[in-house]
Amino acid sequence: MIYFPSSHLIDHIRQGKFEIFRDMIEDYDVHVVDFSYKNIDAQTAPMIAKALQGLPVRCLNLSYNRIGPEGSVELAEALQETEVEQLDLTRNEIGNAVADVVAKLKSTTVKIVNFSFNRIGAQGADLVRPMLQESGLKANLSNNLIWS
């Protein structure tokens, strides 16, 4: 696993400069990337997925950022060209867009996703439950507003 303690690498990704990030992943044969608590926004999250295309990363932690509903959907779409199997989106303000995210994730290699603490309401949970059963995707929906 590689945890990136500074946001310097994120700045490179935001600028579309993927080479340093990709070289680190390849040189150290990294399979887990932790970008938690990096102030990643809706525009940056899909760029991270694009930087991962063709790399052996299996687990991506983007918890405790501010990706939001639109960024989460774009991220899920961008993950279609990656090998990511586990995705942590804890505390990213996704809300009821969770159904759109799951719809996109169904055509990726993602098998497990954490949606805890994302203010997902009963409506979002009702939409996503049958999609999860149909796809086999395992999702953590704990600590949301589902029962409110």
C-alpha positions as CSV (number, residue, x, y, z in Angstrom):
1,M,0.0,0.0,0.0
2,I,1.1,3.5,-0.7
3,Y,-0.2,6.4,1.4
4,F,0.6,9.8,-0.1
5,P,1.2,12.1,2.9
6,S,1.3,15.4,0.9
7,S,-1.1,16.8,-1.6
8,H,1.8,17.5,-4.0
9,L,1.0,14.5,-6.1
10,I,-2.6,15.4,-6.2
11,D,-1.6,18.8,-7.6
12,H,0.3,17.0,-10.5
13,I,-2.8,14.9,-11.2
14,R,-5.0,18.0,-11.2
15,Q,-2.7,19.5,-13.9
16,G,-3.0,16.3,-16.0
17,K,0.6,15.3,-15.2
18,F,0.2,11.6,-14.5
19,E,3.8,10.5,-15.2
20,I,5.2,10.8,-11.6
21,F,2.2,9.0,-10.1
22,R,2.2,6.3,-12.7
23,D,6.0,5.8,-12.3
24,M,5.6,5.4,-8.5
25,I,2.9,2.8,-9.0
26,E,4.9,0.8,-11.5
27,D,8.3,1.1,-9.8
28,Y,7.0,-0.1,-6.4
29,D,4.3,-2.6,-7.7
30,V,1.6,-0.8,-5.7
31,H,-1.8,-2.4,-5.5
32,V,-3.4,-0.2,-2.9
33,V,-3.6,3.6,-3.2
34,D,-4.8,5.8,-0.2
35,F,-5.8,9.3,-1.1
36,S,-8.0,9.8,2.0
37,Y,-8.2,13.3,3.5
38,K,-6.7,15.0,0.5
39,N,-9.5,17.6,-0.3
40,I,-10.2,15.8,-3.6
41,D,-13.1,17.4,-5.4
42,A,-15.5,16.5,-8.2
43,Q,-13.0,17.5,-11.0
44,T,-10.0,15.7,-9.5
45,A,-11.6,12.3,-8.7
46,P,-12.1,11.3,-12.3
47,M,-8.6,12.4,-13.1
48,I,-7.2,10.0,-10.5
49,A,-9.2,7.2,-12.2
50,K,-7.7,8.1,-15.5
51,A,-4.2,8.2,-14.1
52,L,-4.9,4.6,-12.9
53,Q,-5.8,3.2,-16.3
54,G,-3.7,0.2,-17.2
55,L,-2.0,0.0,-13.7
56,P,-2.3,-2.9,-11.3
57,V,-4.0,-0.9,-8.5
58,R,-6.8,-3.1,-7.0
59,C,-7.9,-0.9,-4.0
60,L,-8.5,2.9,-4.1
61,N,-9.3,4.8,-0.9
62,L,-10.8,8.2,-1.6
63,S,-12.5,8.5,1.8
64,Y,-13.0,11.8,3.6
65,N,-12.8,14.0,0.6
66,R,-15.4,16.3,-1.1
67,I,-16.1,14.5,-4.3
68,G,-19.9,15.0,-4.2
69,P,-22.6,13.5,-6.3
70,E,-21.5,14.6,-9.8
71,G,-17.8,13.8,-9.1
72,S,-18.7,10.3,-7.8
73,V,-20.7,9.5,-11.0
74,E,-17.8,10.7,-13.2
75,L,-15.3,8.8,-11.1
76,A,-17.4,5.6,-11.4
77,E,-17.5,6.1,-15.2
78,A,-13.7,6.7,-15.4
79,L,-13.0,3.5,-13.4
80,Q,-14.2,1.4,-16.3
81,E,-10.7,1.4,-17.7
82,T,-9.0,0.4,-14.5
83,E,-8.4,-2.8,-12.5
84,V,-9.8,-1.4,-9.2
85,E,-11.8,-4.0,-7.2
86,Q,-12.3,-2.2,-3.9
87,L,-13.3,1.5,-3.6
88,D,-13.7,3.5,-0.5
89,L,-15.9,6.6,-0.9
90,T,-16.7,7.1,2.8
91,R,-17.8,10.7,3.6
92,N,-17.9,12.2,0.1
93,E,-21.3,13.8,0.2
94,I,-22.7,11.5,-2.5
95,G,-26.3,11.6,-1.3
96,N,-29.0,9.9,-3.4
97,A,-26.7,10.0,-6.5
98,V,-25.6,6.6,-5.1
99,A,-27.9,4.9,-7.6
100,D,-26.2,6.6,-10.5
101,V,-22.8,5.7,-9.1
102,V,-23.8,2.0,-8.7
103,A,-25.2,2.0,-12.2
104,K,-21.8,3.1,-13.6
105,L,-19.8,0.8,-11.3
106,K,-21.7,-2.2,-12.6
107,S,-19.6,-2.1,-15.8
108,T,-16.3,-1.9,-13.9
109,T,-14.1,-4.4,-12.1
110,V,-15.2,-2.9,-8.7
111,K,-16.6,-5.6,-6.5
112,I,-16.7,-3.9,-3.1
113,V,-17.5,-0.2,-2.4
114,N,-17.9,1.7,0.9
115,F,-20.6,4.4,0.8
116,S,-20.8,4.9,4.6
117,F,-21.5,8.5,5.9
118,N,-22.7,9.9,2.6
119,R,-26.1,11.2,3.6
120,I,-27.8,8.6,1.5
121,G,-31.6,8.8,2.1
122,A,-34.3,6.1,1.9
123,Q,-35.0,7.1,-1.7
124,G,-31.4,6.5,-2.7
125,A,-31.3,3.2,-0.8
126,D,-34.5,2.0,-2.3
127,L,-33.1,2.7,-5.8
128,V,-29.8,1.1,-5.2
129,R,-30.8,-2.1,-3.4
130,P,-32.1,-4.0,-6.4
131,M,-29.1,-2.8,-8.5
132,L,-26.7,-4.3,-5.9
133,Q,-28.6,-7.6,-5.8
134,E,-28.6,-7.8,-9.6
135,S,-24.9,-6.9,-10.0
136,G,-23.4,-8.8,-7.1
137,L,-21.6,-5.6,-6.1
138,K,-21.1,-5.5,-2.3
139,A,-21.7,-2.1,-0.7
140,N,-21.5,-0.7,2.8
141,L,-24.4,1.7,3.3
142,S,-24.0,2.1,7.0
143,N,-24.3,5.4,8.8
144,N,-26.5,7.1,6.3
145,L,-30.0,8.7,6.5
146,I,-31.7,5.6,5.2
147,W,-34.0,5.2,8.2
148,S,-34.7,8.9,8.7
